[in-house]
Amino acid sequence: MDARLTFPDPLVGRERPAPGTDLIAEINRLRREKNAVILAHYYQEAQIQDLADFVGDSLDLSRKAAATDAEVIVFCGVRFMAEVAKILSPHKTVVLPDLNAGCSLEDSCPPGDFAKFRAAHPDHIALTYINCSAEVKALSDIIVTSSSAEHIIGQLPADQKIIFAPDRHLGAYLNRKTGRDMLLWPGSCIVHENFSESELIKLKARHPDAPVAAHPECPGFILDHADYVGATSGILKFALESDADTIIVATEPHIIHQMRLAAPHKTFIGAPGADGNCNCNNCPYMGLNTLEKVYLCLRDLTPRIEVPEATRVKALQSLNRMLDMAPRAAGQPDLPNG
């Protein structure tokens, strides 16, 4: 857990499972009884990934859940991800194991401040990274993911002025890749900012044949050392398809669990933080979700995620604009229209 962050205990006043309860068995029983689908982001702990129905990136998970007949969605991730699931599946019950599971990018872009910023730049459109609140999505023109952003920017007129929020590092990377000069909101991810360039250089010296795969939320001085830059799903694909026996991974290290499951013959090393290891790069928000909290949220169907309908419809419009412009993978489900 990041020592800079403290959270209230969400279990105060709730009936806890009896000592010795087989939580995984109880979760499986409840998911059948309540017709629930369990989603786990790549950054969740290994036990949660292993019990999930789907593991993946945030938007892909929400789309897969929307395409099922499940009545309940348990989103093991962070709040903005669960909001996207609710935006896409308004008639389903969406629960988040710990409501404190927020996101530093979401926190860095309060809706009121973003609305004022937009009003101060009326000739700009707002291209907004999906790591933001439902309210900010509703204030935006087009939502993007780290895998779709460059493709979408390439479809916008060269003279179109753009606000990019909330991640300044992803925005700066996209400016370099596309030659644009987008106006960047000054947000950042506390996980990806923790990587140390000097420690990474030392690690590369110890493993000279190991390529570096990095998420574009990393600062430029980390991306400068990367052999591949892409979204979490892209990093996973690169790591599995690379001929290298050892891969250095510059994103939240829990994704390495999926890499080891798929390629146990390879070695995957988390890029180091300032202390010389990757422990400080564990997302403190993702770490709030536990097996006990997954059990409790399924048992009680709380805490629930609710999005006001007017906000949901506006946010869905900006998400649908992304879908209209982004490349489609075969078999990928549509977003709903209503």
Residue pairs with C-beta under 8 A, 6 or more apart in sequence:
1 282
1 284
1 287
2 190
2 280
2 282
2 284
4 190
5 284
5 285
7 98
7 100
7 288
8 100
10 98
10 99
10 100
10 293
10 303
11 292
11 293
11 296
14 296
14 300
16 292
16 296
17 23
17 26
17 292
17 295
17 296
21 295
23 291
23 292
23 294
23 295
24 47
24 51
24 291
26 295
26 299
27 38
27 51
27 291
27 294
27 295
27 298
28 51
30 36
30 295
30 298
30 299
31 37
31 38
31 53
31 74
31 298
34 71
34 72
34 298
34 301
35 69
35 70
35 71
35 72
36 70
36 71
36 72
36 73
36 74
36 298
37 53
37 54
37 65
37 68
37 70
37 72
37 73
37 74
38 51
38 52
38 53
38 54
38 74
38 76
38 294
39 52
39 53
39 54
39 55
39 56
39 61
39 62
39 64
39 65
39 73
39 74
39 75
39 76
39 77
39 85
40 48
40 49
40 51
40 52
40 54
40 55
40 61
40 76
40 77
41 55
41 56
41 57
41 58
41 61
41 76
41 77
41 78
41 81
41 286
42 49
42 55
42 56
42 57
42 232
42 233
42 236
42 252
42 254
42 255
42 258
43 77
43 232
43 252
43 254
43 255
43 283
43 286
44 52
44 55
44 76
44 77
44 254
44 286
44 289
45 254
45 287
45 289
45 290
46 254
46 257
47 291
48 76
48 289
48 290
48 291
48 294
49 55
49 254
49 257
49 258
51 291
51 294
52 76
54 61
54 64
54 65
55 61
55 258
56 64
56 233
57 145
57 147
57 231
57 232
57 233
58 77
58 80
58 81
58 84
58 130
58 131
59 84
59 130
59 145
60 233
60 332
61 75
61 77
61 81
61 85
62 75
62 81
62 84
62 85
62 87
62 88
62 89
63 88
63 332
63 333
63 335
64 333
65 73
65 75
65 85
65 88
65 89
65 92
66 85
66 88
66 89
66 92
66 333
66 335
66 336
67 333
70 92
71 92
71 93
72 92
72 93
72 94
72 95
72 298
72 301
73 82
73 85
73 89
73 92
73 93
73 94
73 95
74 95
74 97
74 294
74 297
74 298
75 81
75 82
75 85
75 94
75 95
75 96
75 305
76 97
76 289
76 294
77 96
77 101
77 286
77 289
78 96
78 101
78 102
78 103
78 106
78 285
78 286
79 96
79 99
79 101
79 102
79 103
79 106
79 133
79 305
80 102
80 103
80 106
80 130
80 131
80 132
80 133
80 134
82 94
82 95
82 96
82 305
83 133
83 134
83 305
83 307
84 130
84 134
84 319
85 92
85 94
85 305
86 92
86 94
86 134
86 305
86 306
86 307
86 312
87 134
87 137
87 307
87 312
87 315
87 316
87 319
88 316
88 319
88 335
88 336
89 336
90 307
90 309
90 312
93 301
93 304
94 304
94 305
95 297
95 298
95 301
95 302
95 303
95 304
95 305
96 289
96 297
96 303
96 305
97 288
97 289
97 290
97 293
97 294
97 296
97 297
98 288
98 289
98 290
98 293
98 303
99 303
100 285
100 288
101 285
101 286
101 288
101 289
102 285
103 131
103 189
103 285
104 187
104 188
104 189
104 190
104 191
104 285
105 129
105 131
105 132
105 166
105 167
105 187
105 188
105 189
105 217
106 131
106 132
106 133
106 136
106 166
108 166
108 185
108 186
108 187
108 188
109 132
109 133
109 136
109 165
109 166
109 185
109 187
111 133
111 135
111 136
111 139
114 136
114 139
114 165
114 166
114 185
115 139
117 163
117 165
117 185
118 124
118 126
118 139
118 163
121 161
121 163
121 183
123 161
124 161
124 162
124 163
124 183
125 141
125 142
125 156
125 160
125 161
125 162
125 163
126 139
126 140
126 141
126 142
126 162
126 163
126 165
127 140
127 141
127 142
127 144
127 149
127 152
127 153
127 156
127 162
127 163
127 164
127 165
127 182
128 136
128 137
128 140
128 141
128 142
128 143
128 144
128 163
128 164
128 165
128 166
128 318
129 143
129 144
129 145
129 146
129 149
129 164
129 165
129 166
129 167
129 170
130 137
130 143
130 144
130 145
131 166
131 167
131 189
132 140
132 165
132 166
134 307
134 311
134 312
134 315
135 311
136 165
136 166
137 143
137 314
137 315
137 318
137 319
138 310
138 311
138 312
138 314
138 315
138 318
139 314
140 165
140 318
141 318
141 321
142 152
142 318
142 321
142 322
142 325
143 315
143 318
143 319
143 321
143 322
144 152
144 153
144 322
144 326
145 231
145 322
145 326
146 170
146 215
146 216
146 217
146 230
146 231
147 230
147 231
147 233
147 234
148 322
148 325
148 326
148 327
149 170
149 174
150 174
150 177
150 178
151 325
151 326
151 327
152 322
152 325
152 326
153 162
153 174
153 178
153 180
153 182
154 178
155 325
156 162
161 183
162 180
162 182
162 183
163 182
163 183
163 185
164 170
164 171
164 174
164 182
164 183
164 184
164 185
165 171
165 184
165 185
165 187
166 185
166 187
167 185
167 187
167 188
167 189
167 217
168 184
168 185
168 186
168 187
168 188
169 188
169 189
169 192
169 193
169 216
169 217
169 218
169 219
169 220
170 216
170 217
171 182
171 184
171 185
172 184
172 220
173 216
173 220
173 223
173 229
174 180
174 182
174 216
175 181
175 182
175 184
176 220
188 217
189 217
190 283
190 284
191 217
191 251
191 252
191 281
191 282
191 283
192 215
192 217
192 218
192 219
192 222
192 250
192 251
192 252
192 281
193 218
193 219
194 273
194 274
194 280
194 281
195 218
195 219
195 222
195 250
195 271
195 272
195 273
195 281
196 272
196 273
196 274
196 276
197 221
197 222
197 225
199 272
199 273
199 274
199 276
200 212
200 222
200 225
200 248
200 250
200 271
200 272
201 225
202 272
202 276
203 248
203 269
203 271
203 272
204 210
204 212
204 225
204 248
207 246
207 248
207 269
209 244
209 245
209 246
210 244
210 246
210 247
210 248
210 269
211 227
211 228
211 238
211 242
211 244
211 247
211 248
212 225
212 226
212 227
212 228
212 247
212 248
212 249
212 250
212 271
213 226
213 227
213 228
213 229
213 230
213 235
213 238
213 239
213 247
213 248
213 249
213 250
213 251
214 222
214 223
214 225
214 226
214 228
214 229
214 235
214 250
214 251
214 271
215 229
215 230
215 231
215 232
215 235
215 250
215 251
216 223
216 229
216 230
216 231
217 251
218 226
218 250
218 251
222 250
222 271
223 229
226 250
228 234
228 235
228 238
230 238
232 251
232 252
232 255
235 249
235 251
235 255
236 255
236 258
236 259
236 262
238 247
239 247
239 249
239 259
239 263
239 266
239 268
240 259
240 262
240 263
244 266
245 265
245 266
245 267
246 266
246 267
246 268
246 269
247 259
247 266
247 267
247 268
247 269
248 269
248 270
248 271
249 255
249 256
249 259
249 268
249 269
249 270
249 271
250 271
251 271
252 281
252 282
252 283
252 286
253 270
253 278
253 281
253 282
254 282
254 283
254 286
256 268
256 270
259 266
259 268
260 266
260 268
270 277
270 278
270 281
271 278
271 281
272 278
273 279
273 280
273 281
274 280
297 303
307 315
313 338
316 335
316 336
316 337
316 338
319 335
320 335
320 337
323 334
323 335
